[in-house]
Amino acid sequence: MRRLAKIAAAGAAILLSTPALAWEPTKPVEIVVAAGAGGASDQMARMIQAAVQKNNLMKQPMVVSLKGAASGAEALIYMKSSDGDSNKVLIAYSLIYMLPLSAKIPFNWRELTPVAVIAMDQFVLWDNAGKPYKNVKEFIDAAKASSSPFKMGGTGSKREDQVLTVFMEKRTGAKFVYLPYKSGGEAATQLVGNHIDANVNNPSENLEVWRAGQVRPLCVFDKERISYKSKVTETQSWNDIPTCKEEGLDVQYLMLRAMFLPGKVTPEQVAFYVDLFKKVSETPEYKDYMEKQALKPIFLTGKDMTKFLEEDDAQNKSLMTEAGFVAK
């Protein structure tokens, strides 16, 4: 009897000391992507989906939902109208700041619930590998000498790709005409087909066509080189790509990759997803993806995330204002 009493007491202590999961999904979780198929956001969403499934991180499955219509406004309004629905999570990027400024859509990221920043994205200036110019100076000289503006492809209008294009014009005096596409994947296809002269895709969006020798990276828009040194092509690693500043083009930009829930969810629901995405960030799939896609690993939640979002919002607003993209 004494032994049974001790076991019962120990069991009670364990129940009291172990925090119970107050909430977890009871139906499939929708990862909402504010872009088209093949772009960086779509690729990251599918990595998360695979990591959750392979490592049994959640009982319910995850499904990827592409809502890139109206330059991504479809996804933002969809999330805004889903208050209290904890089975939807947005994979967000700089669109959350830029689109409300340029298109005056009734959306503010503060209406959603921040969960975690899980990566930072760099941008690379790419040209077609068949072109004669092989570095930034030759590319800019060719653009200046051209009888018509060089065609620059990118994702959406008045967003990070076009902002970078405008700042390239301002810093160099070269002229570009910007052509918006539904995704980075489409911009990559257009560059391979010589329908545009360059793009400023994320590393992941041009990875396969770079590996195939169809495009050439000229520089990365960051203050430091991409850290990964394993060879991607036969001759180059991500780290071999010079910064644009090294090449005489002093333009820098980093983009967040962050997870948001709709507004009016409970602290317990937020805690579940913070824990989930922390576990995702520790999986082999995430670590492999970070290197292959040349992303900067980071994990911010809570007050640190909110502070980062406020500062990043202010920086993006400043860039959009200087580029003349803020709607009046």
C-alpha positions in Angstrom: 0.0 0.0 0.0 2.9 2.3 0.9 4.5 1.6 -2.5 1.2 2.4 -4.3 0.8 5.6 -2.3 4.4 6.7 -3.3 3.7 5.9 -7.0 0.4 7.9 -6.9 2.2 10.8 -5.2 4.9 10.8 -7.8 2.4 10.7 -10.6 0.5 13.6 -9.1 3.8 15.6 -8.8 4.6 14.9 -12.5 1.1 16.1 -13.5 1.5 19.3 -11.5 5.0 20.0 -12.7 4.5 19.3 -16.4 2.8 22.0 -18.4 0.0 20.6 -20.4 -0.4 21.5 -24.0 -3.4 23.8 -23.7 -4.1 23.8 -27.4 -3.2 22.0 -30.6 -4.9 21.9 -34.0 -7.7 19.5 -34.6 -7.9 20.0 -38.3 -5.3 20.6 -41.1 -3.3 23.8 -40.9 -3.2 26.0 -43.9 0.1 27.7 -44.8 -0.9 30.8 -46.7 1.6 32.0 -49.4 1.2 35.5 -50.8 2.8 34.7 -54.1 2.6 32.3 -57.0 4.0 28.8 -57.5 7.8 28.4 -57.7 8.8 31.5 -55.8 10.8 31.7 -52.6 7.8 31.8 -50.3 6.2 28.8 -52.0 9.5 26.8 -51.7 9.8 27.7 -48.0 6.2 26.8 -47.3 6.8 23.3 -48.8 10.0 22.9 -46.9 8.1 23.6 -43.6 5.3 21.2 -44.7 7.8 18.4 -45.3 9.8 19.1 -42.1 6.6 18.9 -40.0 5.5 15.7 -41.7 8.8 13.9 -41.7 9.6 14.7 -38.1 6.1 14.1 -36.8 6.0 17.6 -35.3 2.2 17.9 -35.4 -0.7 15.5 -35.4 -2.6 17.3 -38.2 -1.2 17.7 -41.7 -0.2 21.1 -43.2 -1.4 22.2 -46.6 0.1 24.9 -48.8 -2.4 27.5 -50.1 -1.2 29.8 -52.9 -2.9 33.2 -52.7 -0.8 35.5 -54.9 -3.6 37.3 -56.7 -3.5 41.1 -56.8 0.2 41.1 -56.1 -0.3 39.2 -52.9 -3.2 41.3 -51.5 -5.5 38.3 -51.7 -3.4 36.6 -49.0 -3.2 39.6 -46.7 -7.0 40.3 -46.9 -7.7 36.6 -46.4 -5.6 36.6 -43.2 -7.1 39.8 -42.0 -10.6 38.4 -42.4 -9.7 35.3 -40.5 -9.7 36.6 -37.0 -9.6 33.9 -34.4 -8.8 31.1 -36.9 -5.7 29.4 -35.5 -5.6 26.9 -38.4 -4.2 29.5 -40.8 -0.6 30.8 -40.8 0.9 33.3 -43.2 4.4 33.0 -44.4 5.2 36.7 -44.7 7.9 38.8 -46.3 8.3 42.5 -47.1 5.0 42.5 -48.9 3.3 43.1 -45.5 4.9 46.6 -45.4 5.1 47.5 -49.0 1.8 46.6 -50.5 -0.4 48.7 -48.1 1.8 51.7 -49.0 1.8 51.3 -52.7 -1.7 50.0 -53.3 -3.5 51.5 -50.2 -5.1 48.3 -49.3 -6.8 48.3 -45.9 -4.2 46.1 -44.1 -1.6 46.6 -41.4 0.6 43.8 -40.2 -0.3 44.8 -36.6 -3.8 43.4 -37.2 -2.2 39.9 -37.4 -0.4 38.0 -34.6 3.4 37.7 -35.0 4.7 34.2 -34.3 8.3 34.0 -35.4 10.9 35.4 -37.8 12.6 32.2 -39.2 15.0 33.5 -41.9 16.4 36.5 -43.7 16.5 36.6 -47.5 19.2 38.2 -49.6 18.9 39.4 -53.1 21.3 38.8 -56.0 21.7 40.7 -59.3 21.6 38.0 -62.1 22.1 38.2 -65.8 21.9 35.6 -68.6 25.1 33.5 -68.7 25.2 33.9 -72.5 25.6 37.7 -72.3 29.1 39.1 -72.8 29.2 41.2 -69.6 30.5 39.1 -66.7 30.7 41.6 -63.8 28.7 44.6 -62.4 30.8 47.2 -64.2 30.4 45.6 -67.6 26.7 45.1 -67.0 26.2 48.8 -66.0 28.3 50.0 -68.9 26.3 48.0 -71.3 23.0 49.3 -69.8 24.2 52.9 -70.1 25.3 52.3 -73.7 22.1 50.6 -74.8 19.8 52.5 -77.1 16.8 51.3 -75.0 16.5 50.7 -71.3 17.6 47.2 -70.1 14.6 45.0 -69.1 14.7 44.0 -65.4 12.3 41.3 -64.3 10.9 40.8 -60.8 8.0 39.7 -58.6 5.1 42.1 -58.4 5.0 45.8 -58.7 6.4 48.5 -56.3 7.9 45.9 -54.1 11.5 44.9 -53.1 12.6 43.8 -56.7 11.4 47.1 -58.2 12.8 49.2 -55.3 16.2 47.6 -55.9 15.9 48.4 -59.6 15.1 52.1 -58.9 18.0 52.4 -56.5 20.3 50.8 -59.1 19.2 53.5 -61.5 19.8 56.2 -58.9 23.3 55.0 -58.0 24.5 54.3 -61.5 22.6 56.5 -64.0 21.7 53.5 -66.1 18.1 53.1 -67.3 15.9 50.1 -66.7 12.4 49.2 -67.5 10.9 47.0 -64.8 8.6 44.0 -65.8 6.5 42.5 -63.0 5.8 38.8 -62.9 3.7 36.6 -60.7 6.7 34.9 -59.0 10.5 34.7 -58.9 10.2 31.4 -60.7 8.6 33.1 -63.6 11.2 35.9 -63.6 13.9 33.2 -63.7 12.3 31.6 -66.7 12.1 34.9 -68.5 15.8 35.5 -67.9 16.8 32.1 -69.2 14.7 32.8 -72.3 16.4 36.1 -72.9 13.1 38.0 -72.6 14.7 40.2 -70.0 18.2 41.4 -69.4 18.5 40.8 -65.7 16.6 40.1 -62.5 17.2 40.6 -58.8 15.8 37.3 -57.6 16.4 35.7 -54.2 19.2 33.0 -54.3 16.6 30.2 -54.1 14.6 31.5 -57.1 17.5 31.3 -59.5 19.3 28.3 -57.9 18.4 25.6 -60.4 19.0 27.7 -63.5 22.4 28.9 -62.0 23.4 25.3 -61.4 22.4 24.5 -65.0 24.7 27.3 -66.2 21.9 29.4 -67.7 22.3 32.5 -65.5 25.2 34.3 -63.8 25.3 36.0 -60.4 26.9 39.4 -60.5 26.6 40.6 -56.9 24.6 40.2 -53.7 22.8 43.2 -52.2 24.2 42.9 -48.7 27.0 44.4 -46.6 28.6 40.9 -46.4 28.9 37.9 -48.7 26.6 34.9 -48.4 28.4 32.7 -45.9 28.0 29.2 -47.5 31.2 27.9 -49.1 30.2 24.6 -50.5 30.3 24.5 -54.3 26.9 25.0 -55.9 28.2 24.9 -59.5 31.4 23.3 -60.7 33.3 26.4 -60.0 31.4 28.6 -57.6 29.9 28.7 -54.1 27.4 31.3 -52.8 30.4 32.8 -50.9 32.2 33.4 -54.2 29.6 36.0 -55.3 30.9 39.5 -54.4 28.8 42.0 -52.6 27.4 44.8 -54.8 29.3 47.3 -52.7 32.6 45.4 -53.5 31.7 45.9 -57.2 31.0 49.6 -56.8 27.2 49.4 -56.5 26.4 50.4 -52.9 22.8 49.1 -52.6 21.8 46.8 -49.7 18.6 45.1 -48.7 17.5 42.1 -46.6 14.0 40.7 -46.4 12.4 38.9 -43.5 10.7 35.5 -43.7 8.2 35.4 -40.9 5.2 33.5 -39.7 1.9 35.2 -38.6 -1.4 34.0 -37.3 -4.6 35.9 -37.8 -5.7 38.4 -35.2 -7.6 37.5 -32.0 -6.0 34.1 -31.4 -5.2 33.0 -27.9 -1.8 33.0 -26.1 -2.0 29.2 -26.0 -2.4 29.0 -29.8 0.5 31.4 -30.3 2.6 29.3 -27.9 1.9 26.1 -29.9 3.1 27.7 -33.1 6.2 29.3 -31.6 7.1 25.8 -30.3 6.3 24.2 -33.7 8.4 26.6 -35.7 11.3 26.4 -33.2 11.3 22.7 -33.7 11.1 23.2 -37.5 14.2 25.4 -37.3 16.1 22.5 -35.6 15.3 19.9 -38.2 17.8 18.6 -40.8 15.3 19.8 -43.5 15.5 23.4 -42.3 19.3 23.4 -42.0 19.7 21.8 -45.4 17.3 24.3 -46.9 19.0 27.3 -45.4 22.3 26.3 -47.0 20.9 25.2 -50.3 18.8 28.3 -50.7 21.5 30.6 -49.2 19.2 32.0 -46.5 20.4 33.6 -43.3 19.1 31.5 -40.3 17.5 33.5 -37.5 14.8 32.8 -34.9 13.0 35.7 -33.3 9.7 35.7 -31.3 7.9 37.8 -28.7 9.2 41.2 -27.9 12.4 40.7 -30.0 10.2 40.0 -33.0 8.0 43.0 -32.4 11.0 45.3 -32.1 12.4 43.9 -35.3 9.1 44.3 -37.2 8.8 48.0 -36.1 12.3 48.8 -37.2 12.0 46.9 -40.5 8.6 48.5 -41.2 10.2 52.0 -40.8 13.1 51.1 -43.1 10.9 49.8 -45.8 8.6 52.8 -45.6 11.7 55.0 -46.0 12.9 53.1 -49.1 9.4 53.1 -50.6 9.1 56.9 -50.0 12.5 57.6 -51.6 11.6 55.4 -54.6 8.3 57.3 -55.0 6.1 54.3 -54.6 3.9 55.4 -51.7 0.3 56.0 -53.0 -1.2 59.4 -52.2 
